[in-house]
């Protein structure tokens, strides 16, 4: 197993899932070995960038031979933690939460979803992918019994501060945040991944606007 450098930039970390995805596709297509140059052509990165990224974790290829696809796929999966499922709860079973629970393949992404919660009597008791939506009143019990580490937040921004504080008190230290509340600012000791779909869409509109001005 490669030795990981402790001072790795987030830009490198954010490329790892992309490597993982591309390597999975290579595996599915029966490709056993690939060079950094060939991988760079497929991913739109430079071969030098790929080698630098992977060297942060000790390096996996052999000069003149390239990377063994299956081995590199498994190593990156291990680095990402997908082989050690993290107990996770999802808060908010509205349109966003329901879509995420229905379509995200959590098990293949290192997540073990142990509970979905909501405070609306209209959705509590309903099923989402064989998971019964539970009332918020049961969240302490579920978190303690399953040693939950991560919470997925698909809840209104105005209730998020109180809920985040309570989740942290239950031992949760990671948040996949679909709200616009700045968790990292108020709680700098937890891990946060913010998902702002509107930001992504406006980044696209910027690019379109730039194209029109050419």
ROKOL-352412 format. One record per residue (C-alpha): x, y, z; residue number from 1. Coordinates in steps of 0.001 Angstrom, whole numbers. Layout:
// ROKOL-352412
R       c1       c2       c3    k
R        X        Y        Z  NUM
...
This chain:
// ROKOL-352412
R       c1       c2       c3    k
R        0        0        0    1
R     1332     3451     -914    2
R     2386     5870     1790    3
R      261     9009     1880    4
R     1768    12482     2147    5
R       91    14338     5019    6
R      154    17750     3311    7
R    -2000    17179      258    8
R    -3873    20083    -1305    9
R    -7644    19927    -1624   10
R    -7301    20389    -5387   11
R    -5549    16999    -5534   12
R    -8132    15410    -3217   13
R   -10970    16705    -5400   14
R    -9445    15029    -8453   15
R    -9331    11599    -6803   16
R   -13031    10766    -7332   17
R   -12576    11600   -11004   18
R    -9611     9215   -11258   19
R   -11714     6615    -9489   20
R   -14581     7060   -11932   21
R   -12358     6883   -15016   22
R   -10524     3813   -13727   23
R   -13852     2099   -13082   24
R   -14798     2711   -16713   25
R   -11449     1303   -17847   26
R   -12021    -1812   -15734   27
R   -15502    -2234   -17193   28
R   -13984    -2089   -20685   29
R   -11435    -4769   -19873   30
R    -8356    -2508   -19941   31
R    -5675    -4018   -17710   32
R    -2854    -1484   -17971   33
R    -2632     2191   -18909   34
R      144     4778   -19097   35
R      -86     8234   -17560   36
R      -37     9658   -21091   37
R    -3022     7545   -22179   38
R    -4889     8363   -18978   39
R    -4162    12070   -19452   40
R    -5662    12006   -22956   41
R    -8859    10443   -21627   42
R    -9173    12806   -18663   43
R    -8034    16079   -20207   44
R    -5148    16460   -17741   45
R    -1428    16427   -18412   46
R      551    13260   -17777   47
R     2772    15287   -15464   48
R     -251    16366   -13397   49
R    -1416    12772   -13027   50
R     2016    11592   -11904   51
R     2292    14466    -9432   52
R    -1154    13749    -8004   53
R     -511    10053    -7535   54
R     2977    10645    -6134   55
R     1293    12433    -3225   56
R      224     8960    -2141   57
R     3511     7252    -2857   58
R     3105     6577    -6567   59
R     1714     3398    -8104   60
R     3040     3080   -11641   61
R     6285     1765   -13076   62
R     8298     3774   -15564   63
R     7854     2300   -19014   64
R     5029       43   -17847   65
R     2299     2368   -16602   66
R     -438     1636   -14090   67
R    -2250    -1625   -13453   68
R    -5850     -400   -13700   69
R    -7424    -2741   -11144   70
R    -4679    -2120    -8588   71
R    -4806     1656    -8987   72
R    -8614     1634    -8817   73
R    -8539     -301    -5537   74
R    -5776     1881    -4057   75
R    -7628     5116    -4832   76
R   -10819     3588    -3469   77
R    -8962     2798     -252   78
R    -7561     6344      -63   79
R   -11083     7717     -552   80
R   -12396     5385     2139   81
R   -15007     3661       -6   82
R   -13986      264     1412   83
R   -14871     1325     4974   84
R   -18571     2322     4931   85
R   -19280     5403     7030   86
R   -22551     5342     9040   87
R   -24643     8252     7755   88
R   -28048     9839     8269   89
R   -30038    11978     5847   90
R   -32095    14868     7217   91
R   -34906    16151     5041   92
R   -37088    13856     2927   93
R   -38473    16537      629   94
R   -37829    16673    -3102   95
R   -34050    17084    -2775   96
R   -33559    14526      -26   97
R   -35806    12001    -1745   98
R   -33958    12404    -5055   99
R   -30577    11924    -3378  100
R   -31714     8877    -1430  101
R   -33292     7320    -4522  102
R   -30515     7896    -7025  103
R   -27219     8040    -5122  104
R   -25444     4683    -4936  105
R   -24224     5249    -1382  106
R   -22815     1776     -844  107
R   -20336     2176    -3695  108
R   -19271     5575    -2397  109
R   -18268     4528     1106  110
R   -21549     5502     2773  111
R   -23887     3304     4835  112
R   -27213     5091     5110  113
R   -28733     4107     8465  114
R   -31636     6524     8659  115
R   -33711     9164     6859  116
R   -35461    11789     8986  117
R   -38069    14484     8569  118
R   -40460    16454    10776  119
R   -43372    16517     8325  120
R   -46243    14146     9169  121
R   -46899    13902     5429  122
R   -43605    12089     4765  123
R   -42808    10367     8087  124
R   -43585     6680     7692  125
R   -43181     6694     3901  126
R   -40513     4565     2225  127
R   -37526     5688      189  128
R   -35533     2800    -1289  129
R   -36652      490     1494  130
R   -35767     3068     4149  131
R   -38660     4231     6298  132
R   -38622     7984     6902  133
R   -38365     8427    10664  134
R   -39415    11375    12833  135
R   -36660    13720    13973  136
R   -37433    12680    17548  137
R   -35697     9335    16863  138
R   -32460    10740    15530  139
R   -30567    10606    18836  140
R   -31410     6948    19260  141
R   -30348     6017    15722  142
R   -27127     8049    15815  143
R   -26003     6569    19120  144
R   -26909     2989    18162  145
R   -25073     3193    14813  146
R   -22208     5517    15821  147
R   -23136     7851    12989  148
R   -20304    10029    11671  149
R   -21876    11911     8744  150
R   -25118    13820     8174  151
R   -26560    14738     4777  152
R   -28490    17990     5106  153
R   -31437    18668     2803  154
R   -33296    20935     5190  155
R   -34353    24607     5265  156
R   -31475    26991     5984  157
R   -33250    28599     8933  158
R   -33291    25364    10946  159
R   -29788    24268     9959  160
R   -27738    26034    12698  161
R   -29675    24393    15518  162
R   -29633    20969    13860  163
R   -25919    21105    13038  164
R   -25081    22001    16629  165
R   -27162    19082    17854  166
R   -25635    16687    15321  167
R   -22141    17634    16480  168
R   -23179    16970    20075  169
R   -24118    13439    18948  170
R   -20599    12867    17615  171
R   -21172    13662    13954  172
R   -18075    15227    12424  173
R   -18875    15356     8704  174
R   -21619    17065     6710  175
R   -22726    16801     3091  176
R   -24427    20154     3035  177
R   -27135    21033      507  178
R   -28182    24122     2468  179
R   -26663    27596     2137  180
R   -25664    27725     5796  181
R   -21878    28122     6203  182
R   -21146    25225     8553  183
R   -17359    25461     8216  184
R   -17346    29096     9337  185
R   -19327    28422    12499  186
R   -17881    24961    13215  187
R   -14330    24882    11817  188
R   -13445    21513    13372  189
R   -15861    19456    11271  190
R   -15487    18208     7697  191
R   -17913    19813     5241  192
R   -18683    19347     1574  193
R   -21065    22015      314  194
R   -23251    21286    -2703  195
R   -24757    24424    -4211  196
R   -26540    23491    -7425  197
R   -27367    27134    -8134  198
R   -23662    28036    -7984  199
R   -22849    25304   -10467  200
R   -25604    26473   -12790  201
R   -24418    30086   -12628  202
R   -20880    28939   -13413  203
R   -22317    27443   -16584  204
R   -24207    30646   -17412  205
R   -20931    32579   -16976  206
R   -19248    30303   -19499  207
R   -22139    30716   -21931  208
R   -22034    34471   -21502  209
R   -18294    34466   -22192  210
R   -18843    32441   -25357  211
R   -21444    34910   -26602  212
R   -19008    37814   -26180  213
R   -16322    36203   -28332  214
